[in-house]
Structures are given as C-alpha cells and as structure tokens.
C-alpha cells in the first residue's frame, strides 16, 4: 500500500491544482521582482509604490519579496543598481564624533564615486532625471525620504542643511566626472576632502 488513494490527487494538493499564493523561489524570481519594481517605481514613484503592489506585478507573494529584500528602500537600491543602501549609509554618517560628520560624509561620497562601477549607475539616473520628470520625481522622493530627512532627523537639524550638503557634494561629482573640469577632475580624493569637509561640516552643524 502506498498510503495514497488510487483515485485521489497527489499528496499536498487536495483538489489536484497548484495552490495560489507564493510562487516557489527560482533562479529568476529575484530578477522578476526587480523588473516589477522598476516598472512600479517608474509608474507610481517611490512614495506610492508598495511591496504588495510590486509583488502583485511580479506574480509572487509579498512574503517572497521580503525574503529577497529587507525593505522597500533596499529593493529600490537593487532595482536602480545604486552602490549603497540607506541602512548602511545613514549610520556611517551620524555615528562617531559630531564635529567629524562633514569629513565622514565627504570622504565617503568622493571615495565611493571614485570607482566607476559605483559611479556610473548614479550618473545614469541623474542624466535620465534631467530629461524625464517622472524619473526626477521618483529619485527626489527616494533621496528625500530615505536619506536626507532621516539624516536631518538623526542630527536634529533642518532638512535644508542636509539638502545643501548633499547638493554640493553631488555637484562636485558631476563637475569631476561628467564635465571633467580640471584640476578638479584629477586632484586626489584626500585633497578634495581637506578642501570640502569644513564647508560640509558647516552645513551639518547645528550651531551655525
């Protein structure tokens, strides 16, 4: 005896049909989720996109999305191929001596973007945002809510200060790698850190 009725469905499938819900994980499941995420973020923006909506677009259970990605922010970073997640960036900025926060942020941004593989996705998004209002809104929502506001809250400063700091550093990155303005384009990272960190510190300091 096999323990299964001869005329019954296979064990675990009471009605003989595949159960709806979570799609079994496969080599391509993560890719399907990321494709759905890119489409959903582009259509709805970062704020209005939801894990449930992305899961529905990908045809998987939301629990499977959480299996691959810890948060919506993490999924956005992976979908857009960004080089760093807010969960690692923000603690790096706000931890340590307050008087060195400008130096930490400046060194991180300039060191990270010195690597072409980290820099290229960021610059590609920036170029697209310059000509695509929907993409600009999506990036603005992500940067504002996932990074800038959280840094401002952690440092207990007005958001305009974090916006000014990041804007100046991003402008330096654009001049260095897109416009290739000399000698800015070829100067050593540490020399730039020494030059820029005091100004970035002033933006992020709550005393001035």
C-alpha positions in Angstrom: 0.0 0.0 0.0 1.3 3.4 -0.9 -0.8 5.2 1.7 -2.5 7.4 -1.0 -5.9 6.6 -2.5 -5.6 5.4 -6.1 -8.1 7.9 -7.3 -7.1 10.9 -5.2 -4.9 13.9 -6.1 -1.2 13.9 -5.2 -0.4 14.5 -1.5 -0.4 18.2 -0.6 -2.7 19.1 -3.5 -6.2 18.3 -2.2 -8.0 19.4 -5.3 -5.4 18.4 -7.8 -4.5 22.0 -8.7 -1.5 24.1 -7.7 -2.3 26.3 -4.8 -2.4 30.1 -5.4 -0.1 32.4 -3.5 3.6 32.3 -3.1 5.5 31.3 -6.2 8.3 28.9 -5.4 11.7 30.6 -5.4 13.8 30.1 -8.5 16.9 31.4 -10.1 14.9 34.1 -11.8 12.5 35.0 -9.1 14.7 37.9 -7.8 15.0 39.2 -11.3 11.2 39.1 -11.8 10.7 41.1 -8.6 13.3 43.6 -9.7 11.8 44.0 -13.1 8.4 44.6 -11.5 9.9 47.0 -9.0 11.5 49.1 -11.8 8.1 49.3 -13.6 6.2 50.1 -10.5 8.6 52.7 -9.2 8.7 54.4 -12.7 4.9 54.4 -12.9 4.0 55.3 -9.3 7.1 56.9 -7.9 8.9 55.8 -4.7 6.3 57.0 -2.2 3.3 55.4 -3.8 4.9 52.1 -4.7 4.2 49.3 -2.2 5.7 45.9 -1.6 2.3 44.4 -2.1 1.9 46.2 -5.4 5.3 45.1 -6.6 4.7 41.5 -5.5 1.4 41.5 -7.4 3.1 42.9 -10.5 5.8 40.1 -10.2 3.2 37.4 -9.6 4.6 36.4 -6.2 3.6 36.5 -2.6 4.7 39.6 -0.7 6.5 37.3 1.8 8.7 36.2 -1.1 9.6 39.9 -1.8 10.7 40.3 1.9 12.7 37.1 1.5 14.9 38.8 -1.1 14.7 42.4 0.1 14.6 43.7 3.7 12.8 46.9 2.8 11.3 49.0 0.0 14.4 51.1 0.1 16.6 48.1 -0.3 14.5 47.0 -3.3 14.8 50.4 -4.9 18.6 50.4 -4.4 18.8 46.9 -6.1 16.4 47.8 -8.9 18.3 51.0 -9.7 21.7 49.3 -9.2 22.7 52.0 -6.7 26.0 51.5 -4.9 24.8 51.9 -1.3 21.7 51.3 0.8 20.4 53.9 3.3 20.6 51.3 6.1 24.4 51.3 5.8 24.9 54.9 4.7 23.0 56.7 7.5 24.7 55.0 10.5 28.0 55.7 8.8 27.2 59.4 8.6 25.7 60.0 12.0 27.8 57.8 14.2 31.1 59.0 15.6 32.1 62.5 16.7 29.7 65.2 15.7 32.5 67.5 14.7 33.7 65.0 12.1 30.4 64.2 10.4 31.2 66.5 7.4 34.6 64.8 6.9 33.0 61.3 7.1 30.3 62.2 4.5 32.7 64.0 2.2 35.2 61.1 2.2 32.5 58.5 1.7 30.9 60.2 -1.3 34.2 61.0 -3.0 35.7 57.6 -2.3 32.6 55.7 -3.4 32.3 57.7 -6.7 36.0 57.3 -7.5 35.1 53.7 -8.5 33.5 53.6 -12.0 31.2 50.7 -11.2 29.7 52.6 -8.3 29.6 56.0 -10.0 28.0 55.0 -13.3 24.5 54.0 -12.1 24.3 57.2 -10.1 25.2 59.4 -13.0 23.0 57.4 -15.4 20.0 58.1 -13.1 20.9 61.8 -12.9 21.1 62.1 -16.7 17.7 60.5 -17.1 16.2 62.6 -14.4 17.3 65.8 -16.2 15.0 64.9 -19.2 12.3 62.8 -17.5 10.0 64.4 -15.0 8.7 61.1 -13.7 12.1 59.7 -13.1 13.1 63.0 -11.4 10.2 62.7 -9.1 11.0 59.1 -8.2 14.6 59.9 -7.4 13.6 63.0 -5.4 11.1 61.0 -3.3 13.7 58.3 -2.6 16.6 60.7 -1.7 14.4 63.0 0.4 12.5 60.4 2.4 15.0 57.5 2.6 18.2 59.6 3.1 18.0 63.3 3.6 15.1 63.6 6.1 16.5 60.6 8.1 19.9 62.2 8.3 18.4 65.5 9.3 16.3 63.8 12.0 19.3 61.9 13.4 21.4 65.0 13.5 18.5 67.2 14.7 19.0 69.8 12.1 16.6 71.3 9.5 16.4 69.3 6.2 17.7 72.3 4.2 21.1 71.7 5.8 21.3 68.0 4.6 20.0 69.0 1.2 22.7 71.7 0.8 25.4 69.3 1.9 24.4 66.5 -0.5 23.8 69.0 -3.3 27.3 70.5 -3.0 28.9 67.0 -3.0 26.8 65.8 -5.9 27.7 69.0 -7.8 31.4 68.2 -7.2 30.9 64.7 -8.5 29.2 66.0 -11.7 32.0 68.5 -12.3 34.7 65.9 -11.6 33.3 63.0 -13.7 30.8 64.4 -16.3 32.2 67.9 -17.1 35.7 66.8 -16.2 36.7 70.2 -15.0 40.4 70.5 -14.4 42.1 70.4 -12.0 39.1 69.2 -10.1 38.8 66.1 -12.3 42.3 64.8 -11.5 43.0 66.0 -8.0 43.5 63.4 -5.2 40.4 62.4 -3.2 42.1 63.3 0.1 43.0 66.8 -1.2 39.3 67.3 -2.0 38.2 66.0 1.4 40.5 68.5 3.1 39.1 71.3 0.9 35.4 70.4 1.1 34.9 68.9 4.5 34.9 72.2 6.5 32.1 73.5 4.3 30.0 70.3 4.5 30.6 70.3 8.3 29.1 73.8 8.5 26.0 72.7 6.6 25.5 69.8 9.0 26.5 71.6 12.2 23.5 72.7 14.4 25.4 75.7 15.9 25.7 77.9 12.9 
